[in-house]
Amino acid sequence: MRHGRLPWYTPDGLSEQQRAIYDGVLAKYGPEPPFALHDDAGRLHGPFNAMLAAPEVGAAWQRLSAAVGATATLSPRVRELVILTVATIRKSAFEWSAHRRAGLAAGLTEAEIAALGRNRTPESLSAPERAALDFARSLLRDRDADDPEYAAVRTGFGDAGAVELIVLVGYYDMLATLLRTLRVPVPED
């Protein structure tokens, strides 16, 4: 069975290295993940299956994912605002599907999420949230941010927050590229 362009790995057919990645994915998200993590047969959805295709890269990717997820400066709401922006601009259906639910859990409203999906700026955003959104859009469009955009992010989140935002955008941009190129399907609800 295929999962986009890759084999869809079953838990009972994994090598030791693949099994460590598989178990790490399950441990990270726990018994109630915010999105469909696997199917009824235990096959991982989304980018997690790709980790199994190249286990050495997958192991490093897990470490990077943990570091990106451990941001100390950005609130869950700002993180999901940025991730949904990447998903919209990069037309990543899987990222959108997974993070739409996470955005709701982080405090984004349906109206805010709908605006982001249309590449609009929700009126309800605070000044720091708007700065993060503008910054993310610039990074995705230009691979850079001008001085006023950077200053606004620095004012809202400090130097650490600016770095965290750059890495967050880059990480989810990489995932969007991987998901699109491998034709990873969105899980059925």
C-alpha positions in Angstrom: 0.0 0.0 0.0 1.2 3.5 -0.8 0.9 6.8 1.0 1.4 9.3 -1.7 4.6 8.5 -3.5 6.0 6.4 -0.6 5.3 2.9 0.8 2.9 3.2 3.7 4.8 1.4 6.4 3.0 -1.0 8.8 4.1 -1.2 12.4 4.9 -4.9 12.2 7.3 -4.5 9.2 9.6 -1.8 10.7 13.3 -2.1 11.3 14.7 -1.4 14.7 15.6 2.1 13.6 12.2 2.8 12.1 10.5 1.4 15.2 12.4 3.9 17.4 11.1 6.7 15.2 7.6 5.3 15.2 7.5 4.9 18.9 8.9 8.5 19.3 6.1 9.9 17.1 3.5 8.1 19.2 5.1 9.2 22.5 5.3 12.9 21.4 1.6 13.2 20.6 0.3 10.8 23.4 -3.0 8.9 23.4 -5.1 11.9 22.2 -3.2 13.6 19.4 -4.6 16.9 18.0 -5.0 15.3 14.5 -5.3 11.9 12.9 -1.8 10.5 13.6 -2.3 7.0 12.2 -4.9 4.8 10.5 -6.7 1.8 12.1 -3.7 -0.4 11.1 -1.3 1.9 12.9 0.3 3.3 9.7 1.5 6.9 10.3 -0.1 9.7 8.4 1.6 12.8 6.9 5.2 13.6 7.3 5.7 10.9 10.0 5.5 8.1 7.4 8.3 9.9 5.4 10.5 9.8 8.5 10.3 6.0 8.2 11.4 6.0 4.6 14.7 7.6 5.5 15.3 6.7 9.2 18.6 8.4 9.7 17.1 11.7 8.4 13.9 10.8 10.3 15.8 10.6 13.6 17.4 13.9 13.1 14.1 15.4 12.0 12.5 14.2 15.3 15.2 16.1 17.2 14.6 19.2 15.1 10.9 18.9 15.6 11.3 18.7 19.4 13.5 21.8 19.4 11.1 23.7 17.2 8.2 22.7 19.4 10.0 23.7 22.6 9.9 27.4 21.9 9.9 29.4 25.1 8.9 32.8 23.7 6.0 32.1 21.3 2.5 31.3 22.6 0.6 28.4 21.1 -1.7 30.9 19.5 1.1 32.7 17.7 2.7 29.4 16.7 -0.5 28.1 15.1 -1.2 31.5 13.5 2.2 31.2 11.8 1.9 27.5 10.9 -1.6 28.1 9.3 -0.1 31.0 7.4 2.6 28.7 6.0 0.0 26.1 5.1 -2.1 28.6 3.3 0.7 30.2 1.3 2.3 26.9 0.4 -1.0 25.3 -0.3 -0.3 22.4 2.1 -3.6 20.6 2.7 -2.2 18.2 5.3 -0.6 21.0 7.3 -3.8 23.0 7.1 -5.9 20.0 8.2 -3.7 19.1 11.1 -3.1 22.7 12.4 -6.6 24.0 11.9 -7.6 21.9 14.9 -4.5 22.8 16.8 -5.2 26.5 16.1 -8.7 26.1 17.6 -7.2 24.5 20.6 -4.7 27.3 20.9 -7.4 29.9 21.0 -7.8 31.0 17.4 -11.4 31.5 16.4 -13.2 30.0 13.4 -13.3 33.5 11.9 -9.6 34.0 12.4 -8.8 30.6 10.8 -11.1 31.3 7.9 -9.4 34.7 7.3 -5.9 33.0 7.4 -7.2 30.4 4.9 -8.0 33.2 2.5 -4.6 34.8 3.1 -6.3 37.7 5.0 -5.3 39.4 8.2 -7.9 38.9 10.9 -9.0 42.2 12.5 -8.9 40.6 16.0 -5.1 40.1 16.1 -3.1 41.9 18.7 -0.2 44.1 17.5 2.4 41.3 18.3 0.3 38.7 16.5 -0.1 41.0 13.5 3.7 41.5 13.5 4.3 37.7 13.6 1.9 37.2 10.7 3.5 40.0 8.6 6.9 38.7 9.4 6.0 35.1 8.4 4.5 36.3 5.1 7.6 38.2 4.3 9.8 35.3 5.0 7.7 33.0 2.8 7.5 35.6 0.0 11.0 37.2 0.1 13.1 34.9 2.3 13.8 38.0 4.3 12.1 40.7 6.3 12.6 44.5 6.1 13.8 46.5 9.1 10.3 47.7 10.2 8.9 44.2 10.1 11.9 42.9 12.1 11.6 45.7 14.6 7.9 45.0 15.1 8.7 41.3 15.8 11.6 42.2 18.1 9.3 44.6 20.0 6.7 41.9 20.4 8.8 38.9 21.1 12.5 40.0 21.6 15.5 38.6 19.9 14.7 35.0 20.9 11.2 35.3 19.6 12.5 36.6 16.2 14.8 33.6 15.9 12.1 31.2 16.9 9.7 32.7 14.3 12.3 32.4 11.5 13.0 28.7 12.5 9.2 28.0 12.8 8.5 29.4 9.3 11.5 27.5 7.8 10.5 24.2 9.5 6.9 24.3 8.4 7.9 25.5 4.9 10.2 22.4 4.7 7.3 20.2 5.8 4.9 21.8 3.2 7.5 21.1 0.5 7.9 17.5 1.6 4.2 16.9 1.9 3.5 18.4 -1.6 6.4 16.7 -3.3 5.5 13.2 -1.9 1.8 13.8 -2.6 0.9 12.9 1.0 -2.8 12.7 1.3 -4.9 14.3 4.0 -6.4 11.6 6.3 -10.1 11.0 6.1 -12.0 12.1 9.2 
